[in-house]
Amino acid sequence: MGDGGTPAPMNGWNYIRLVYALRRVSVSISSEDMLDAQVCLDRFPNIPDKQILKSLFIRRPQDLTIFETIWRILYDTQEAVQDDVEEGTAIAVLDEDQDSFGIGGQGVGHGSGGISLTSKGHCLDTSHITELVPFARLEELTSSGLEFEEVVKTILAEMDYYTWINTYDLAYLRNELSEESWYQHQDSRNSLIREIRQQVFAAQVSQENSWEPLARQHWLVKPLSTLSVEEKDLVKSSIRKWARKLALRPGSRWKTSHRGLIDIARVIQQSVQCDGSIFQLSYRQRIPRASELVVICDVSNSMAAFVEFLIHIVTCLRARFRKIRVFFFIDSVWDVSDFVWDDDLCAVKQEIKSWGRKASSGFSDYGAVFKELAEDQLRDLSSRATLVILGDGKNNYRPAQEEYIAHISSKVRNVFWLNPLDSQEWNESDNMMKEYQKHCSKVYRCRTARDLQKIVKDIF
């Protein structure tokens, strides 16, 4: 039994290894999930183990790739791949009756046992795609201290990948390729990238003897500034879901309900009306109320890598909260509460650029901003309001003027600060978080999608 290169049936040890690996890379698997999977494995011996486990453990499409990678690392034998490579199996081949746009190259490993995509052509044989890179070269690169993406780029460069795709792109622009050949090439490119990344993952896991290399690449824990387009869409979708949860909070008024807290007053009232006989219990629940929210967002140069996600958070909050005020700032403040924001944020980004050019040095001044907010913009702030600050706290060696954030904090219910920097960076000489955080209800690192999850669960 088994699938996808499983060397042995799914025994207890293999099962535990798989569950452990998936949990280490942020795939949530409960004890109930494990029990259900074991029951299915026993009850349906004719269904491949991989198919059963993938259907039960993987609930989000974005986790499919990481499941496939783990399965391959655990159950696909490296010896089989190495044997095929040593036998000199052909890799990137082009049918003899097709035209070639290749120009030659040295191949992976500087000409030693590697393959150049441009030496023989442009049509990749996907059946041999696993043999593209000698494992010794992968080990050499992963042990060199390079980051994951740098290793991938190095391998692609040594394969003449960029020459290969540029030559193909040029041929397509010159109408030298049919649409069918172009799309076939696109599929080959995607397959190649996926395979190289999986091989690098396997080498890094082997090198570090842990699942951390895979965990670092999961969209939940990657820094927001390094996400791919697809991963950004996942985070934005999650932000929209979280915004729905925090838009409504329990209020101070109550309503009659079929479940909830027992309404003692109503029970006593009914008892008196019925001569002391209680016919049924009465319940009550708090009536949800829309929170009052004020958001101020640092859009200075130091926040450029994170500002897209912070703005998207604000966009989602604006769509959900009945009463919300939004301010952007660098070294001065401007109110964007009534600004018409589009889904792709192009108008907002243009607004930031235009304001920065005409009214800012581009370097944040939190002291001046808090003074302006306290003395002008937020004079009528409600005591029921919640203030959310999105910024890194870098003040560029200007006065902190913390008395103004202290004044603002004394007027509102809560002050929550979301900072994209790691906590150790909050104590750097040009960062004022050590002065400001004592006037906040909570200060959070907000660098990854997982950080956002924790913030929503904790605050709301």
Secondary structure as UniProt FT lines:
FT   HELIX           12..24
FT   TURN            25..26
FT   HELIX           31..43
FT   TURN            45..46
FT   HELIX           49..57
FT   HELIX           61..63
FT   HELIX           64..75
FT   HELIX           78..86
FT   TURN            87..88
FT   TURN            96..97
FT   TURN            108..111
FT   HELIX           117..120
FT   HELIX           126..131
FT   HELIX           135..142
FT   TURN            143..145
FT   HELIX           148..158
FT   TURN            159..160
FT   HELIX           161..173
FT   TURN            174..175
FT   HELIX           179..208
FT   HELIX           212..215
FT   TURN            216..217
FT   TURN            219..221
FT   HELIX           224..226
FT   HELIX           229..247
FT   STRAND          248..257
FT   STRAND          261..262
FT   HELIX           264..273
FT   TURN            274..276
FT   STRAND          283..290
FT   STRAND          292..298
FT   HELIX           301..303
FT   TURN            304..306
FT   HELIX           307..320
FT   STRAND          323..329
FT   STRAND          333..335
FT   TURN            337..338
FT   TURN            343..344
FT   HELIX           346..359
FT   HELIX           366..372
FT   HELIX           373..377
FT   TURN            378..380
FT   TURN            383..384
FT   STRAND          386..390
FT   TURN            396..397
FT   HELIX           402..411
FT   STRAND          414..419
FT   HELIX           423..427
FT   TURN            429..430
FT   HELIX           433..436
FT   HELIX           437..439
FT   STRAND          442..445
FT   HELIX           449..459
//
